[in-house]
Amino acid sequence: MSNLVNFIQIDETTNTIAGNIATLTFDIDIIGEAFTSDNPKAPVFRLFAMTPRNRRIEVGGIWKKQNRQDQDYYSLSVNTGHGRINANLGRYPGQDDDTLMAVIPWD
């Protein structure tokens, strides 16, 4: 997986996330953990990254939503330090692993 960019992989056994978000100006490895809240608008995962001094900071979250056909999907919001990325998660092209999702940015 070291060659993949712009992906999120959810490990349902441990409820953790690993991933990467990259552009020409940044390349961030993301980790995440499940988040439980009574607030229906709260994310289902909190996302973290490491600072240049190797400190873990919260950078965003992943929300579980439903489309018009009542199918579940995930969206994310991440503060990259160069702005905010909002994206949906979808099937990663050319991969057979259902836990591997592509980060598909939207405005």
PAZA-907708 format. One record per residue: y, z, x of N, C-alpha, C in turn; residue number from 1; chain. Coordinates in steps of 0.1 Angstrom, whole numbers, plus 5000, padded with zeros to 4 digits. Layout:
MARGU    npy    npz    npx   capy   capz   capx    cpy    cpz    cpx   seq   mol
MARGU      Y      Z      X      Y      Z      X      Y      Z      X   NUM     A
...
# end
This chain:
MARGU    npy    npz    npx   capy   capz   capx    cpy    cpz    cpx   seq   mol
MARGU   4988   5000   5008   5000   5000   5000   5013   5000   5009     1     A
MARGU   5012   5001   5022   5023   5002   5030   5032   4989   5029     2     A
MARGU   5027   4978   5025   5035   4966   5024   5042   4964   5011     3     A
MARGU   5038   4972   5001   5044   4971   4988   5058   4977   4987     4     A
MARGU   5067   4971   4980   5080   4977   4977   5083   4977   4962     5     A
MARGU   5092   4985   4958   5096   4986   4944   5084   4988   4935     6     A
MARGU   5077   4999   4937   5066   5003   4929   5066   5018   4927     7     A
MARGU   5059   5022   4916   5056   5036   4913   5041   5037   4910     8     A
MARGU   5034   5047   4915   5020   5049   4912   5018   5063   4907     9     A
MARGU   5013   5064   4895   5011   5077   4889   4996   5081   4891    10     A
MARGU   4994   5093   4897   4981   5099   4898   4979   5108   4886    11     A
MARGU   4971   5103   4876   4970   5111   4864   4961   5124   4866    12     A
MARGU   4953   5124   4877   4945   5136   4880   4954   5148   4884    13     A
MARGU   4964   5145   4893   4973   5155   4898   4987   5155   4891    14     A
MARGU   4989   5145   4882   5002   5144   4876   5014   5143   4886    15     A
MARGU   5011   5135   4897   5021   5133   4907   5024   5118   4909    16     A
MARGU   5035   5115   4915   5039   5101   4917   5042   5099   4932    17     A
MARGU   5039   5087   4936   5043   5082   4949   5049   5068   4946    18     A
MARGU   5059   5064   4954   5064   5050   4952   5075   5047   4962    19     A
MARGU   5081   5036   4960   5092   5030   4969   5102   5022   4960    20     A
MARGU   5114   5023   4964   5125   5015   4958   5133   5010   4970    21     A
MARGU   5134   4996   4970   5141   4991   4982   5150   4979   4978    22     A
MARGU   5161   4977   4985   5169   4965   4984   5174   4962   4999    23     A
MARGU   5183   4953   5000   5188   4950   5014   5196   4962   5020    24     A
MARGU   5201   4971   5011   5209   4982   5017   5202   4996   5017    25     A
MARGU   5190   4997   5011   5183   5010   5012   5168   5008   5010    26     A
MARGU   5161   5017   5014   5146   5017   5013   5142   5032   5012    27     A
MARGU   5138   5036   5000   5136   5050   4997   5121   5052   4992    28     A
MARGU   5114   5060   4999   5101   5065   4994   5103   5076   4984    29     A
MARGU   5097   5075   4973   5098   5084   4962   5086   5092   4960    30     A
MARGU   5087   5105   4957   5076   5113   4952   5080   5119   4939    31     A
MARGU   5071   5123   4931   5074   5129   4918   5064   5139   4913    32     A
MARGU   5068   5147   4903   5059   5156   4897   5062   5157   4882    33     A
MARGU   5052   5160   4875   5053   5161   4860   5063   5172   4857    34     A
MARGU   5070   5170   4846   5080   5179   4841   5078   5181   4826    35     A
MARGU   5078   5194   4822   5075   5197   4808   5088   5204   4803    36     A
MARGU   5092   5199   4791   5104   5205   4785   5103   5204   4770    37     A
MARGU   5110   5213   4763   5111   5212   4748   5121   5202   4744    38     A
MARGU   5129   5197   4753   5139   5187   4750   5133   5173   4749    39     A
MARGU   5133   5167   4737   5126   5154   4736   5133   5143   4744    40     A
MARGU   5145   5145   4749   5152   5135   4758   5150   5138   4773    41     A
MARGU   5142   5148   4776   5140   5151   4790   5130   5141   4796    42     A
MARGU   5131   5139   4809   5121   5131   4816   5107   5137   4816    43     A
MARGU   5097   5129   4818   5083   5134   4819   5079   5136   4833    44     A
MARGU   5087   5130   4843   5085   5132   4857   5099   5134   4863    45     A
MARGU   5100   5143   4873   5111   5144   4881   5108   5137   4894    46     A
MARGU   5118   5130   4900   5116   5122   4912   5124   5128   4923    47     A
MARGU   5118   5127   4935   5124   5133   4947   5123   5123   4959    48     A
MARGU   5132   5125   4968   5132   5117   4981   5136   5126   4992    49     A
MARGU   5135   5122   5004   5138   5130   5016   5151   5125   5022    50     A
MARGU   5159   5134   5026   5172   5131   5032   5169   5127   5047    51     A
MARGU   5179   5122   5054   5177   5119   5068   5173   5131   5077    52     A
MARGU   5177   5143   5072   5174   5155   5079   5161   5161   5073    53     A
MARGU   5153   5153   5066   5140   5157   5061   5140   5168   5051    54     A
MARGU   5151   5168   5042   5151   5177   5031   5148   5170   5018    55     A
MARGU   5141   5177   5010   5137   5171   4997   5148   5173   4987    56     A
MARGU   5152   5162   4980   5163   5163   4970   5158   5156   4958    57     A
MARGU   5163   5160   4946   5160   5154   4934   5169   5141   4932    58     A
MARGU   5163   5130   4929   5171   5117   4928   5170   5111   4915    59     A
MARGU   5161   5116   4906   5161   5109   4893   5149   5114   4884    60     A
MARGU   5145   5106   4875   5134   5109   4866   5128   5097   4860    61     A
MARGU   5116   5099   4853   5109   5089   4846   5108   5094   4832    62     A
MARGU   5111   5085   4822   5110   5088   4808   5099   5080   4802    63     A
MARGU   5091   5086   4792   5081   5079   4785   5088   5075   4771    64     A
MARGU   5087   5062   4768   5094   5057   4756   5084   5048   4748    65     A
MARGU   5088   5044   4736   5080   5035   4728   5089   5023   4725    66     A
MARGU   5082   5011   4726   5089   4998   4722   5088   4996   4707    67     A
MARGU   5093   4985   4703   5093   4982   4688   5079   4981   4682    68     A
MARGU   5069   4978   4690   5055   4977   4685   5048   4991   4687    69     A
MARGU   5056   5002   4689   5050   5015   4691   5041   5017   4703    70     A
MARGU   5043   5008   4713   5035   5009   4725   5043   5017   4735    71     A
MARGU   5036   5026   4743   5043   5034   4753   5046   5026   4765    72     A
MARGU   5057   5030   4771   5061   5024   4784   5070   5034   4791    73     A
MARGU   5072   5032   4804   5080   5041   4812   5093   5035   4816    74     A
MARGU   5104   5042   4817   5116   5038   4823   5120   5048   4833    75     A
MARGU   5128   5044   4843   5133   5054   4853   5147   5052   4856    76     A
MARGU   5153   5062   4862   5167   5062   4866   5167   5069   4880    77     A
MARGU   5172   5063   4890   5172   5069   4904   5186   5067   4910    78     A
MARGU   5191   5078   4915   5204   5077   4923   5200   5074   4938    79     A
MARGU   5203   5062   4942   5199   5058   4956   5208   5062   4967    80     A
MARGU   5220   5068   4963   5230   5071   4974   5239   5059   4975    81     A
MARGU   5235   5047   4970   5243   5035   4970   5246   5031   4955    82     A
MARGU   5243   5040   4946   5245   5036   4932   5232   5041   4924    83     A
MARGU   5232   5038   4911   5221   5042   4903   5213   5030   4899    84     A
MARGU   5200   5031   4900   5191   5021   4895   5184   5025   4882    85     A
MARGU   5185   5017   4872   5178   5019   4859   5168   5008   4859    86     A
MARGU   5156   5012   4855   5145   5002   4855   5134   5006   4845    87     A
MARGU   5127   4996   4841   5114   4998   4834   5103   4997   4844    88     A
MARGU   5091   5002   4840   5080   5001   4849   5070   4992   4841    89     A
MARGU   5064   4982   4849   5055   4973   4843   5044   4970   4853    90     A
MARGU   5034   4962   4849   5023   4958   4858   5027   4952   4871    91     A
MARGU   5022   4957   4882   5026   4951   4895   5018   4938   4897    92     A
MARGU   5026   4927   4900   5019   4914   4901   5009   4913   4912    93     A
MARGU   4998   4907   4909   4987   4904   4919   4979   4916   4922    94     A
MARGU   4980   4927   4914   4972   4939   4917   4963   4942   4905    95     A
MARGU   4951   4948   4907   4942   4951   4897   4942   4966   4893    96     A
MARGU   4950   4974   4901   4951   4988   4899   4961   4991   4887    97     A
MARGU   4956   4997   4876   4964   5000   4864   4974   5011   4867    98     A
MARGU   4972   5019   4877   4981   5030   4880   4993   5025   4888    99     A
MARGU   4993   5013   4893   5003   5008   4902   5013   5000   4893   100     A
MARGU   5026   5004   4892   5036   4998   4884   5047   4992   4892   101     A
MARGU   5052   4981   4888   5064   4975   4894   5077   4981   4888   102     A
MARGU   5087   4983   4897   5100   4987   4892   5108   4975   4889   103     A
MARGU   5112   4973   4876   5118   4962   4871   5133   4966   4867   104     A
MARGU   5142   4964   4876   5156   4969   4873   5162   4961   4861   105     A
MARGU   5171   4969   4854   5179   4963   4844   5193   4969   4845   106     A
MARGU   5203   4963   4839   5217   4968   4839   5220   4978   4828   107     A
# end
